[in-house]
């Protein structure tokens, strides 16, 4: 964790792979190349570049070495201190350790307006006496669930925070300069310097990200706080997080959100806070979902339509399900499907749909409140958006444009402006819409192609179902289980296709965003999220939308069927409706995605990558390291971990799951239960990944979860419309209501099944479509099919009956009423729950008032000390020293362990 002097912390590490022109063995006794700021101990090897003719690879390596040297000297000019090992082998990895001294930390903290605690502390009041008692009881009851970590937000005392200022050092409680800024803040400051440091040899490339993109450096990362599984009593934040958060054995405990934020930064802290709130909100919805399912189980014997379908005496003779090979069949043979459908198609699912729409609204409102609460405790209120630096690809594209269409003077102008901030660039240095148009066109065409590909795969699965059903119907042995076999195999095919396309679409979305050339990382991330979400949403839900709203709608009728190919009819819903099949489709895809993606992709793939990298390192040619017997340093251990690639995959997985929970909940009330079980594991899985398998991410300050909240809100509103249509169109809820209140003789559902079946005269079947070698018990004159049509003896045979129009109008009326009612209730809930908790808004006002009082008090104290006669024993040179140091260290204190000489670059600066 420190330089070899055991005093200066390693705040950041740069790693690169080198390769020499000829094998050269350095002296193992002198391992340090750069010891401190500007003091080099580099062994200048005998034999200059002119001794050996450079090959293409050698020339490239020499160019990268020069770029590294310039970049590192620029870092030292910015005040950072570096240390690295000698390149003692013919090839290998070198780690550049970076330390930020106090002067640099103080300067950058002021530039970045980092809020730090002042000397003033105040008590956070918990409202009225009843609220206080309730809070105390709740805390006592939940104490076994609390992680054993130092408390932060639950503490009743809080420090006043104020942006760091070198002129107001007297405000802050600086006891030890080495520990005043925590490790995450120190690494964040160094990362900011790395991002804005230029390198003229690399075409005026700005920042470490550009150098990594051009393979000058291989990686850049802050260090973890030691090992998570080290034996002994010594603890660090990483070890504490592993013991109390990242193990499956503590799945029942709350997350130590404050410690997560302290270690990883606000962005990752907010993700885990959001995931924790979402998981806890799934508990009430799971309970209600189980109750709805149990209600279906309890009332299955009382369901009149399924009783009528199972009654052998009714003997409804149904029309053949396919041409030639399919025979007439009794409706009672579909008894099992009808009974199973009632588990999900019952009046309680309507109530559950309304509940889930309000649940989604309440979840989002509570998240806004929690976000504000965390923002208050984490001092995020009033923070400004950090200045975004241009992406390397954007800079390269601008440079290429200028070289193409401008003369040398403009190129020189570009080079002089490259080190300035993005906001100061001239308009001609930016990409116009004409430059971006090919990228936008490619994006539009590619996304349309991907969506068309998804739809064509869904259509391919439909064709598979139709042809397989027809083939299985030819065989007597398989005829009875045709529907179950076809449904199960088709859903598994859909699942496999979805999982494969998910990975492809993720890569395609990234490629499409790259060719757009967004200017900043934030813009890049937002555009990538939107593309990936659109493609993955279409991919995951297309087969489900087909079953819910299209299957069985465009079949035609006996004698006038709609054919996909010659002899292959469009598939129909099961006699009990398509809701049961929708439930099967939803459950298998949801569970399959969660199990396979969690277990194989999230656990297995990183382990395979780690194993592959380990094998690669072992088989890599090179001399034996004389210091290999020593235990590895922290930067070596962290280098072997996977690089952190962002939170987009984690959020995306949960957002798609949120869609499964809300969009089709009317057909699958147990979705929240499976989501809850998955998330209990997911929280610990993600925690373990961040603690044990990934390099430490850079701490990023942010006030909210960004574009993900808008996506969640959109899904919540869309789910109201989808559930309205599922209840109205897919389920039998509306036809049953219409029959019960308009057509039933006694106000019950007796006769409902007969009411929904129309008659067809079998003599009117087209030639060649009649069942061959019919084995049916009796001679058939009329068969039945599910639809509202006039009988063959009516004046307009087989036209839609008035019952059809009554049911259709009732369905549309239900959609309008349900949608408006739920939307109104959602708006009401939104209005009733304030976005900012009352106690937090009061505390923010109180903090402002306390800050003013504290300022005035400290200013008066400072004036009083200034007015007192100061001892004149100090020499003039001391006064001049203080004035020289004022810009870098107002307190006049030097950093312990700093050994910068009078000729070093600190003094020059």
PyMOL commands that set and color helices and strands:
alter all, ss='L'
color gray80, all
select helices_A, chain A and resi 49-51+56-77+102-111+129-141+143-145+166-171+177-180+183-196+200-202+208-213+237-244+248-250+257-264+266-298+300-302+304-310+331-342+347-377+392-405+408-417+422-424+427-429+433-473+476-479+482-516+521-550+579-619+634-639+648-663+671-693+707-730+733-743+752-756+762-764+802-832+838-867+876-885+905-908
alter helices_A, ss='H'
color red, helices_A
select strands_A, chain A and resi 12-19+32-36+39-40+80-85+91-100+115-123+157-163+198-199+205-206+219-221+317-318+329-330+556-557+560-561+563-565+568-569+757-761+782-786
alter strands_A, ss='S'
color yellow, strands_A
deselect
rebuild
show_as cartoon
